[in-house]
Amino acid sequence: MSKEPSITTWPDLAIGLYDKLTGRHAEITYEFENLEINVPSHVGADATHTPWKLNGTLRIRTRDQA
């Protein structure tokens, strides 16, 4: 049986991936072209949404500390 924690949310997945890549000279690149996300003000059926528009590249790099 695996002793690794269960991944249940997108943030948990991102954190787990970043943790595994830290110190391995890894780079994660996300490229967006006219991506629109409606971000909720809070959790619940009555939440309002604000559109975020992303167009470009986000790079996350890791490296060992000298």
Secondary structure by P-SEA (a helix, b strand, c coil): cccccccccaaaaaaaaaaaaccccbbbbbbbccccccccccccccbbbbbbbbcbbbbbbbbbcc
